[in-house]
Amino acid sequence: MAQIISNFTQLQIFKNLWFNSYSTIPKLSEELSIDRSNISRNLRRLLKHHLIKTGTEKEKTEKVGRKASIIQINEDKGYFIGVTITENSSTAFLTNFRLKIIQENVVEENITVDNLANILIKTIRPFQSYFEKVICMAIAFPGEVDIEGKTPFFSKPLGLNESKKLNRIFQGKFQFPVYLENDANAGAMYHFFLNRNDHPSNLVYSLLAIHFNSDKIMGYLGNGIIINKQLYEGSNLFAGVSGEMFKILSASNKIYDLDSLKKQLKKITSIENELNNFINESSNVISNIINLYDPSVYILGGYIEIFPEKIQKKLIEEVKEKIVNFQARKHEIYVDKSLMRSAALGSCFSLINKFFNNLDVANKYLSKVV
């Protein structure tokens, strides 16, 4: 494999520019504790492959008023596609190299392991003019994935087990690599990297998913856990799987899919008995998670956004009441308003995190566009 980035110093420089958008040689030297001549020498290779570019503007330095040239990531060098899959929908975002959203598309259909590849093709079709420069499609997947992000081995929502390998289903379907991350872990990674200057040490992100039975609509949570600034996946990669389901509403001929559920929830004028049951049961699950892991930040995401604001607020109030010694704890608890965007972009952040910590991984993906 061609060495596009040939040493760890170049990778450090590239990482710094990616996270900070731009810099200068003096700044890079100071922040990375590498002498300026070494910085200059290693920048040449990144410039050669058009991974970075020098701006026309200059930034004043502290040294006798001299100005240093701005260096920045070439944001259009390549693109990512971030996707969130649930059993009810596929949500995709086309982003530039720094994960700024260019386009998005949503397909609401029932999804199983058997139609997943075709649904994905349908979801990303609007981005096809960018396909030649797509570095990777990163998928937030509702199930467990191996440590390399290559092979999902279990997904109850999609009916996947070890007898059906999804990598075989994907084979030959896409002209770019496919990377997978557990959806709740992806959401956790998104919020961890969102505040790049002050990563929370301990964070839990819960993704609310919805399952339609013939007689009732059920909710369940997947949980992404970060402990001491590291994603915790457990000994068998099942960390965060609660397995508990709770009733949202009774099913009827009026509520049979995601769209009809959204319409029904918009009609709610008061917190009815059935939704009281949802609030009580889901708050039990959430408070147990918080009591167990004691995070500094807890975020509830996924389909919670389709519920009325008053339901969201009532749920968070109930959670706080059930947390042991809540007043004595330093907790930040809030609802993620981005629906499935956090998990989709978080799957890209998960890949980027591996990318910037391993030369082989970086070169593997960059070879697609260099």
Contacts in CASP RR format, 6 or more apart in sequence:
PFRMAT RR
TARGET T0000
AUTHOR 0000-0000-0000
METHOD contacts of the structure
MODEL  1
MAQIISNFTQLQIFKNLWFNSYSTIPKLSEELSIDRSNISRNLRRLLKHH
LIKTGTEKEKTEKVGRKASIIQINEDKGYFIGVTITENSSTAFLTNFRLK
IIQENVVEENITVDNLANILIKTIRPFQSYFEKVICMAIAFPGEVDIEGK
TPFFSKPLGLNESKKLNRIFQGKFQFPVYLENDANAGAMYHFFLNRNDHP
SNLVYSLLAIHFNSDKIMGYLGNGIIINKQLYEGSNLFAGVSGEMFKILS
ASNKIYDLDSLKKQLKKITSIENELNNFINESSNVISNIINLYDPSVYIL
GGYIEIFPEKIQKKLIEEVKEKIVNFQARKHEIYVDKSLMRSAALGSCFS
LINKFFNNLDVANKYLSKVV
1 360 0 8 1.000
1 363 0 8 1.000
1 364 0 8 1.000
1 367 0 8 1.000
2 363 0 8 1.000
2 367 0 8 1.000
2 370 0 8 1.000
3 363 0 8 1.000
4 49 0 8 1.000
4 51 0 8 1.000
4 362 0 8 1.000
4 363 0 8 1.000
4 366 0 8 1.000
4 367 0 8 1.000
4 370 0 8 1.000
5 11 0 8 1.000
5 14 0 8 1.000
5 45 0 8 1.000
5 46 0 8 1.000
5 359 0 8 1.000
5 362 0 8 1.000
5 363 0 8 1.000
5 366 0 8 1.000
6 45 0 8 1.000
7 42 0 8 1.000
7 359 0 8 1.000
8 359 0 8 1.000
9 32 0 8 1.000
9 34 0 8 1.000
9 38 0 8 1.000
9 42 0 8 1.000
10 42 0 8 1.000
10 45 0 8 1.000
10 46 0 8 1.000
11 356 0 8 1.000
11 359 0 8 1.000
11 362 0 8 1.000
12 32 0 8 1.000
12 34 0 8 1.000
13 28 0 8 1.000
13 32 0 8 1.000
13 39 0 8 1.000
13 42 0 8 1.000
13 43 0 8 1.000
13 46 0 8 1.000
14 46 0 8 1.000
14 51 0 8 1.000
14 52 0 8 1.000
14 73 0 8 1.000
14 356 0 8 1.000
14 362 0 8 1.000
15 356 0 8 1.000
16 23 0 8 1.000
16 28 0 8 1.000
16 31 0 8 1.000
16 32 0 8 1.000
17 23 0 8 1.000
17 28 0 8 1.000
17 52 0 8 1.000
17 71 0 8 1.000
17 72 0 8 1.000
17 73 0 8 1.000
18 73 0 8 1.000
18 97 0 8 1.000
18 98 0 8 1.000
18 352 0 8 1.000
18 356 0 8 1.000
19 196 0 8 1.000
21 72 0 8 1.000
21 73 0 8 1.000
21 98 0 8 1.000
22 70 0 8 1.000
22 71 0 8 1.000
22 72 0 8 1.000
22 73 0 8 1.000
23 31 0 8 1.000
23 70 0 8 1.000
23 71 0 8 1.000
23 72 0 8 1.000
24 59 0 8 1.000
24 61 0 8 1.000
24 68 0 8 1.000
24 69 0 8 1.000
24 70 0 8 1.000
24 71 0 8 1.000
25 36 0 8 1.000
25 39 0 8 1.000
25 40 0 8 1.000
25 43 0 8 1.000
25 68 0 8 1.000
25 69 0 8 1.000
25 71 0 8 1.000
26 36 0 8 1.000
26 61 0 8 1.000
26 63 0 8 1.000
26 68 0 8 1.000
27 68 0 8 1.000
28 34 0 8 1.000
28 39 0 8 1.000
28 71 0 8 1.000
29 35 0 8 1.000
29 36 0 8 1.000
29 39 0 8 1.000
32 39 0 8 1.000
43 52 0 8 1.000
43 71 0 8 1.000
46 52 0 8 1.000
47 53 0 8 1.000
47 54 0 8 1.000
49 366 0 8 1.000
49 370 0 8 1.000
50 74 0 8 1.000
50 77 0 8 1.000
50 370 0 8 1.000
51 73 0 8 1.000
51 74 0 8 1.000
51 77 0 8 1.000
51 366 0 8 1.000
51 370 0 8 1.000
52 71 0 8 1.000
52 72 0 8 1.000
52 73 0 8 1.000
52 74 0 8 1.000
53 71 0 8 1.000
53 72 0 8 1.000
53 74 0 8 1.000
54 69 0 8 1.000
54 70 0 8 1.000
54 71 0 8 1.000
54 72 0 8 1.000
55 69 0 8 1.000
55 70 0 8 1.000
55 71 0 8 1.000
55 72 0 8 1.000
57 70 0 8 1.000
58 67 0 8 1.000
58 68 0 8 1.000
58 69 0 8 1.000
58 70 0 8 1.000
59 67 0 8 1.000
59 68 0 8 1.000
59 70 0 8 1.000
60 66 0 8 1.000
60 67 0 8 1.000
61 67 0 8 1.000
61 68 0 8 1.000
73 97 0 8 1.000
73 98 0 8 1.000
74 97 0 8 1.000
75 96 0 8 1.000
75 97 0 8 1.000
75 98 0 8 1.000
75 100 0 8 1.000
76 96 0 8 1.000
76 97 0 8 1.000
77 97 0 8 1.000
77 133 0 8 1.000
77 369 0 8 1.000
77 370 0 8 1.000
78 96 0 8 1.000
78 97 0 8 1.000
78 133 0 8 1.000
78 134 0 8 1.000
78 135 0 8 1.000
78 369 0 8 1.000
79 94 0 8 1.000
79 95 0 8 1.000
79 96 0 8 1.000
79 97 0 8 1.000
79 102 0 8 1.000
79 130 0 8 1.000
79 133 0 8 1.000
79 134 0 8 1.000
79 135 0 8 1.000
80 94 0 8 1.000
80 95 0 8 1.000
80 96 0 8 1.000
80 97 0 8 1.000
80 99 0 8 1.000
80 134 0 8 1.000
80 135 0 8 1.000
80 136 0 8 1.000
80 137 0 8 1.000
80 138 0 8 1.000
80 348 0 8 1.000
80 351 0 8 1.000
81 92 0 8 1.000
81 93 0 8 1.000
81 94 0 8 1.000
81 95 0 8 1.000
81 124 0 8 1.000
81 127 0 8 1.000
81 134 0 8 1.000
81 136 0 8 1.000
81 137 0 8 1.000
81 138 0 8 1.000
81 176 0 8 1.000
82 92 0 8 1.000
82 93 0 8 1.000
82 94 0 8 1.000
82 95 0 8 1.000
82 137 0 8 1.000
82 138 0 8 1.000
82 139 0 8 1.000
82 140 0 8 1.000
82 344 0 8 1.000
82 345 0 8 1.000
82 346 0 8 1.000
82 347 0 8 1.000
82 348 0 8 1.000
83 90 0 8 1.000
83 91 0 8 1.000
83 92 0 8 1.000
83 93 0 8 1.000
83 120 0 8 1.000
83 123 0 8 1.000
83 124 0 8 1.000
83 137 0 8 1.000
83 138 0 8 1.000
83 139 0 8 1.000
83 140 0 8 1.000
83 344 0 8 1.000
83 347 0 8 1.000
84 90 0 8 1.000
84 91 0 8 1.000
84 139 0 8 1.000
84 140 0 8 1.000
84 183 0 8 1.000
84 186 0 8 1.000
84 340 0 8 1.000
84 341 0 8 1.000
84 343 0 8 1.000
84 344 0 8 1.000
84 347 0 8 1.000
85 111 0 8 1.000
85 116 0 8 1.000
85 120 0 8 1.000
85 139 0 8 1.000
85 140 0 8 1.000
85 141 0 8 1.000
85 142 0 8 1.000
85 158 0 8 1.000
85 183 0 8 1.000
86 111 0 8 1.000
86 142 0 8 1.000
86 157 0 8 1.000
86 183 0 8 1.000
86 209 0 8 1.000
86 210 0 8 1.000
86 303 0 8 1.000
86 340 0 8 1.000
87 110 0 8 1.000
87 111 0 8 1.000
87 112 0 8 1.000
87 142 0 8 1.000
87 157 0 8 1.000
87 158 0 8 1.000
87 209 0 8 1.000
87 210 0 8 1.000
87 211 0 8 1.000
88 108 0 8 1.000
88 109 0 8 1.000
88 110 0 8 1.000
88 111 0 8 1.000
88 210 0 8 1.000
88 212 0 8 1.000
88 257 0 8 1.000
88 258 0 8 1.000
89 106 0 8 1.000
89 107 0 8 1.000
89 108 0 8 1.000
89 109 0 8 1.000
89 111 0 8 1.000
89 258 0 8 1.000
89 340 0 8 1.000
90 106 0 8 1.000
90 107 0 8 1.000
90 109 0 8 1.000
90 111 0 8 1.000
90 119 0 8 1.000
90 120 0 8 1.000
90 122 0 8 1.000
90 123 0 8 1.000
91 104 0 8 1.000
91 105 0 8 1.000
91 106 0 8 1.000
91 123 0 8 1.000
91 339 0 8 1.000
91 340 0 8 1.000
91 341 0 8 1.000
91 344 0 8 1.000
92 104 0 8 1.000
92 105 0 8 1.000
92 106 0 8 1.000
92 120 0 8 1.000
92 123 0 8 1.000
92 124 0 8 1.000
92 127 0 8 1.000
92 344 0 8 1.000
93 101 0 8 1.000
93 103 0 8 1.000
93 104 0 8 1.000
93 341 0 8 1.000
93 344 0 8 1.000
93 345 0 8 1.000
94 101 0 8 1.000
94 102 0 8 1.000
94 103 0 8 1.000
94 104 0 8 1.000
94 124 0 8 1.000
94 127 0 8 1.000
94 130 0 8 1.000
95 101 0 8 1.000
95 102 0 8 1.000
95 345 0 8 1.000
95 348 0 8 1.000
96 102 0 8 1.000
97 135 0 8 1.000
99 345 0 8 1.000
99 348 0 8 1.000
99 349 0 8 1.000
99 352 0 8 1.000
101 341 0 8 1.000
101 345 0 8 1.000
102 130 0 8 1.000
103 126 0 8 1.000
103 127 0 8 1.000
104 341 0 8 1.000
105 123 0 8 1.000
105 124 0 8 1.000
105 125 0 8 1.000
105 126 0 8 1.000
105 127 0 8 1.000
106 123 0 8 1.000
107 119 0 8 1.000
107 122 0 8 1.000
107 123 0 8 1.000
108 257 0 8 1.000
108 258 0 8 1.000
108 259 0 8 1.000
109 115 0 8 1.000
109 119 0 8 1.000
110 257 0 8 1.000
111 119 0 8 1.000
111 158 0 8 1.000
112 158 0 8 1.000
112 159 0 8 1.000
113 155 0 8 1.000
113 158 0 8 1.000
113 159 0 8 1.000
113 160 0 8 1.000
113 164 0 8 1.000
113 166 0 8 1.000
113 169 0 8 1.000
116 158 0 8 1.000
116 166 0 8 1.000
116 169 0 8 1.000
117 169 0 8 1.000
117 170 0 8 1.000
117 173 0 8 1.000
120 137 0 8 1.000
120 139 0 8 1.000
120 173 0 8 1.000
120 174 0 8 1.000
121 173 0 8 1.000
124 137 0 8 1.000
127 134 0 8 1.000
131 175 0 8 1.000
131 176 0 8 1.000
132 175 0 8 1.000
133 369 0 8 1.000
134 175 0 8 1.000
134 176 0 8 1.000
134 368 0 8 1.000
135 176 0 8 1.000
135 177 0 8 1.000
135 365 0 8 1.000
135 366 0 8 1.000
135 368 0 8 1.000
135 369 0 8 1.000
136 176 0 8 1.000
136 177 0 8 1.000
136 178 0 8 1.000
136 179 0 8 1.000
136 351 0 8 1.000
136 365 0 8 1.000
136 368 0 8 1.000
137 174 0 8 1.000
137 176 0 8 1.000
137 177 0 8 1.000
137 178 0 8 1.000
137 179 0 8 1.000
138 179 0 8 1.000
138 180 0 8 1.000
138 181 0 8 1.000
138 346 0 8 1.000
138 347 0 8 1.000
138 348 0 8 1.000
138 350 0 8 1.000
138 351 0 8 1.000
139 178 0 8 1.000
139 179 0 8 1.000
139 180 0 8 1.000
139 181 0 8 1.000
139 347 0 8 1.000
140 181 0 8 1.000
140 182 0 8 1.000
140 183 0 8 1.000
140 186 0 8 1.000
140 187 0 8 1.000
140 340 0 8 1.000
140 343 0 8 1.000
140 344 0 8 1.000
140 346 0 8 1.000
140 347 0 8 1.000
141 152 0 8 1.000
141 155 0 8 1.000
141 180 0 8 1.000
141 181 0 8 1.000
141 182 0 8 1.000
141 183 0 8 1.000
141 347 0 8 1.000
142 155 0 8 1.000
142 157 0 8 1.000
142 158 0 8 1.000
142 182 0 8 1.000
142 183 0 8 1.000
142 209 0 8 1.000
143 152 0 8 1.000
143 154 0 8 1.000
143 155 0 8 1.000
143 156 0 8 1.000
143 157 0 8 1.000
143 158 0 8 1.000
143 160 0 8 1.000
143 182 0 8 1.000
143 183 0 8 1.000
144 152 0 8 1.000
144 153 0 8 1.000
144 154 0 8 1.000
144 155 0 8 1.000
144 182 0 8 1.000
144 237 0 8 1.000
144 238 0 8 1.000
144 241 0 8 1.000
145 151 0 8 1.000
145 152 0 8 1.000
145 153 0 8 1.000
145 180 0 8 1.000
145 181 0 8 1.000
145 182 0 8 1.000
145 237 0 8 1.000
146 152 0 8 1.000
146 153 0 8 1.000
146 237 0 8 1.000
147 233 0 8 1.000
147 237 0 8 1.000
149 179 0 8 1.000
149 180 0 8 1.000
149 181 0 8 1.000
150 167 0 8 1.000
150 179 0 8 1.000
150 180 0 8 1.000
151 165 0 8 1.000
151 166 0 8 1.000
151 167 0 8 1.000
151 180 0 8 1.000
152 160 0 8 1.000
152 166 0 8 1.000
152 180 0 8 1.000
153 160 0 8 1.000
153 161 0 8 1.000
153 162 0 8 1.000
154 160 0 8 1.000
154 161 0 8 1.000
154 162 0 8 1.000
157 209 0 8 1.000
157 211 0 8 1.000
160 166 0 8 1.000
166 180 0 8 1.000
170 178 0 8 1.000
176 368 0 8 1.000
177 364 0 8 1.000
177 365 0 8 1.000
177 368 0 8 1.000
179 347 0 8 1.000
179 350 0 8 1.000
179 351 0 8 1.000
180 347 0 8 1.000
181 189 0 8 1.000
181 346 0 8 1.000
181 347 0 8 1.000
181 350 0 8 1.000
181 351 0 8 1.000
182 224 0 8 1.000
182 233 0 8 1.000
182 237 0 8 1.000
183 207 0 8 1.000
183 222 0 8 1.000
183 343 0 8 1.000
183 347 0 8 1.000
184 205 0 8 1.000
184 206 0 8 1.000
184 207 0 8 1.000
184 221 0 8 1.000
184 222 0 8 1.000
184 223 0 8 1.000
184 224 0 8 1.000
184 240 0 8 1.000
184 343 0 8 1.000
185 224 0 8 1.000
185 231 0 8 1.000
185 233 0 8 1.000
185 350 0 8 1.000
186 342 0 8 1.000
186 343 0 8 1.000
186 344 0 8 1.000
186 346 0 8 1.000
186 347 0 8 1.000
186 349 0 8 1.000
186 350 0 8 1.000
187 205 0 8 1.000
187 207 0 8 1.000
187 224 0 8 1.000
187 299 0 8 1.000
187 301 0 8 1.000
187 342 0 8 1.000
187 343 0 8 1.000
187 346 0 8 1.000
188 203 0 8 1.000
188 204 0 8 1.000
188 205 0 8 1.000
188 224 0 8 1.000
188 225 0 8 1.000
188 226 0 8 1.000
188 231 0 8 1.000
189 226 0 8 1.000
189 231 0 8 1.000
189 346 0 8 1.000
189 347 0 8 1.000
189 349 0 8 1.000
189 350 0 8 1.000
189 353 0 8 1.000
190 205 0 8 1.000
190 342 0 8 1.000
190 343 0 8 1.000
190 345 0 8 1.000
190 346 0 8 1.000
190 349 0 8 1.000
191 200 0 8 1.000
191 203 0 8 1.000
191 205 0 8 1.000
191 297 0 8 1.000
191 299 0 8 1.000
191 336 0 8 1.000
191 342 0 8 1.000
192 199 0 8 1.000
192 200 0 8 1.000
192 203 0 8 1.000
192 226 0 8 1.000
192 229 0 8 1.000
192 231 0 8 1.000
192 349 0 8 1.000
193 199 0 8 1.000
193 346 0 8 1.000
193 349 0 8 1.000
193 353 0 8 1.000
199 229 0 8 1.000
200 226 0 8 1.000
200 229 0 8 1.000
200 295 0 8 1.000
200 296 0 8 1.000
200 297 0 8 1.000
201 226 0 8 1.000
201 227 0 8 1.000
201 228 0 8 1.000
201 229 0 8 1.000
201 296 0 8 1.000
202 226 0 8 1.000
202 227 0 8 1.000
202 228 0 8 1.000
202 293 0 8 1.000
202 294 0 8 1.000
202 295 0 8 1.000
202 296 0 8 1.000
202 297 0 8 1.000
203 225 0 8 1.000
203 226 0 8 1.000
203 295 0 8 1.000
203 296 0 8 1.000
203 297 0 8 1.000
203 298 0 8 1.000
203 299 0 8 1.000
204 223 0 8 1.000
204 224 0 8 1.000
204 225 0 8 1.000
204 226 0 8 1.000
204 289 0 8 1.000
204 290 0 8 1.000
204 293 0 8 1.000
204 295 0 8 1.000
204 297 0 8 1.000
204 298 0 8 1.000
204 299 0 8 1.000
205 223 0 8 1.000
205 224 0 8 1.000
205 298 0 8 1.000
205 299 0 8 1.000
205 301 0 8 1.000
205 336 0 8 1.000
205 342 0 8 1.000
206 221 0 8 1.000
206 222 0 8 1.000
206 223 0 8 1.000
206 224 0 8 1.000
206 286 0 8 1.000
206 289 0 8 1.000
206 298 0 8 1.000
206 299 0 8 1.000
206 300 0 8 1.000
206 301 0 8 1.000
207 221 0 8 1.000
207 222 0 8 1.000
207 223 0 8 1.000
207 224 0 8 1.000
207 301 0 8 1.000
207 302 0 8 1.000
207 343 0 8 1.000
208 219 0 8 1.000
208 220 0 8 1.000
208 221 0 8 1.000
208 282 0 8 1.000
208 300 0 8 1.000
208 301 0 8 1.000
208 302 0 8 1.000
208 303 0 8 1.000
208 304 0 8 1.000
209 219 0 8 1.000
209 220 0 8 1.000
209 221 0 8 1.000
209 222 0 8 1.000
209 302 0 8 1.000
209 303 0 8 1.000
210 217 0 8 1.000
210 218 0 8 1.000
210 219 0 8 1.000
210 248 0 8 1.000
210 258 0 8 1.000
210 261 0 8 1.000
210 303 0 8 1.000
211 217 0 8 1.000
211 218 0 8 1.000
211 219 0 8 1.000
211 220 0 8 1.000
211 245 0 8 1.000
212 218 0 8 1.000
212 251 0 8 1.000
212 256 0 8 1.000
212 257 0 8 1.000
213 251 0 8 1.000
214 251 0 8 1.000
215 250 0 8 1.000
215 251 0 8 1.000
216 247 0 8 1.000
216 248 0 8 1.000
216 249 0 8 1.000
216 250 0 8 1.000
216 251 0 8 1.000
217 247 0 8 1.000
217 248 0 8 1.000
217 249 0 8 1.000
217 250 0 8 1.000
217 251 0 8 1.000
217 255 0 8 1.000
217 261 0 8 1.000
218 245 0 8 1.000
218 246 0 8 1.000
218 247 0 8 1.000
218 248 0 8 1.000
219 245 0 8 1.000
219 246 0 8 1.000
219 247 0 8 1.000
219 248 0 8 1.000
219 278 0 8 1.000
219 282 0 8 1.000
220 242 0 8 1.000
220 243 0 8 1.000
220 244 0 8 1.000
220 245 0 8 1.000
220 246 0 8 1.000
221 242 0 8 1.000
221 244 0 8 1.000
221 282 0 8 1.000
221 285 0 8 1.000
221 286 0 8 1.000
221 289 0 8 1.000
222 240 0 8 1.000
222 241 0 8 1.000
222 242 0 8 1.000
223 239 0 8 1.000
223 240 0 8 1.000
223 241 0 8 1.000
223 242 0 8 1.000
223 289 0 8 1.000
224 231 0 8 1.000
224 232 0 8 1.000
224 239 0 8 1.000
224 240 0 8 1.000
225 231 0 8 1.000
225 232 0 8 1.000
225 239 0 8 1.000
225 240 0 8 1.000
225 293 0 8 1.000
225 295 0 8 1.000
226 232 0 8 1.000
226 295 0 8 1.000
227 293 0 8 1.000
231 350 0 8 1.000
232 239 0 8 1.000
233 239 0 8 1.000
242 285 0 8 1.000
242 289 0 8 1.000
244 285 0 8 1.000
246 277 0 8 1.000
246 278 0 8 1.000
246 281 0 8 1.000
246 282 0 8 1.000
246 285 0 8 1.000
247 274 0 8 1.000
247 277 0 8 1.000
247 278 0 8 1.000
247 281 0 8 1.000
248 261 0 8 1.000
248 274 0 8 1.000
248 275 0 8 1.000
248 278 0 8 1.000
249 255 0 8 1.000
249 261 0 8 1.000
249 264 0 8 1.000
249 274 0 8 1.000
249 275 0 8 1.000
249 278 0 8 1.000
250 274 0 8 1.000
254 260 0 8 1.000
254 264 0 8 1.000
255 261 0 8 1.000
255 264 0 8 1.000
258 303 0 8 1.000
258 306 0 8 1.000
261 306 0 8 1.000
262 306 0 8 1.000
265 306 0 8 1.000
265 307 0 8 1.000
265 308 0 8 1.000
265 311 0 8 1.000
266 308 0 8 1.000
268 275 0 8 1.000
268 308 0 8 1.000
268 311 0 8 1.000
271 279 0 8 1.000
271 310 0 8 1.000
271 311 0 8 1.000
271 314 0 8 1.000
275 311 0 8 1.000
279 311 0 8 1.000
279 314 0 8 1.000
279 315 0 8 1.000
279 318 0 8 1.000
280 318 0 8 1.000
282 315 0 8 1.000
283 315 0 8 1.000
283 318 0 8 1.000
283 319 0 8 1.000
283 321 0 8 1.000
283 322 0 8 1.000
284 322 0 8 1.000
286 298 0 8 1.000
286 300 0 8 1.000
286 315 0 8 1.000
286 319 0 8 1.000
287 318 0 8 1.000
287 319 0 8 1.000
287 322 0 8 1.000
287 323 0 8 1.000
289 298 0 8 1.000
290 298 0 8 1.000
290 319 0 8 1.000
290 323 0 8 1.000
290 331 0 8 1.000
290 333 0 8 1.000
291 323 0 8 1.000
291 324 0 8 1.000
294 329 0 8 1.000
295 331 0 8 1.000
296 330 0 8 1.000
296 331 0 8 1.000
296 332 0 8 1.000
297 331 0 8 1.000
297 332 0 8 1.000
297 333 0 8 1.000
298 331 0 8 1.000
298 332 0 8 1.000
298 333 0 8 1.000
298 334 0 8 1.000
299 333 0 8 1.000
299 334 0 8 1.000
299 335 0 8 1.000
299 336 0 8 1.000
300 315 0 8 1.000
300 316 0 8 1.000
300 333 0 8 1.000
300 334 0 8 1.000
300 335 0 8 1.000
300 336 0 8 1.000
301 335 0 8 1.000
301 336 0 8 1.000
301 338 0 8 1.000
301 339 0 8 1.000
301 342 0 8 1.000
302 336 0 8 1.000
302 339 0 8 1.000
302 340 0 8 1.000
302 342 0 8 1.000
302 343 0 8 1.000
303 339 0 8 1.000
304 312 0 8 1.000
304 315 0 8 1.000
304 335 0 8 1.000
304 336 0 8 1.000
305 335 0 8 1.000
305 336 0 8 1.000
305 337 0 8 1.000
305 338 0 8 1.000
305 339 0 8 1.000
306 339 0 8 1.000
307 315 0 8 1.000
312 335 0 8 1.000
316 333 0 8 1.000
316 334 0 8 1.000
316 335 0 8 1.000
319 333 0 8 1.000
320 326 0 8 1.000
320 333 0 8 1.000
323 329 0 8 1.000
323 331 0 8 1.000
336 342 0 8 1.000
351 365 0 8 1.000
354 361 0 8 1.000
355 361 0 8 1.000
355 362 0 8 1.000
355 365 0 8 1.000
356 362 0 8 1.000
END
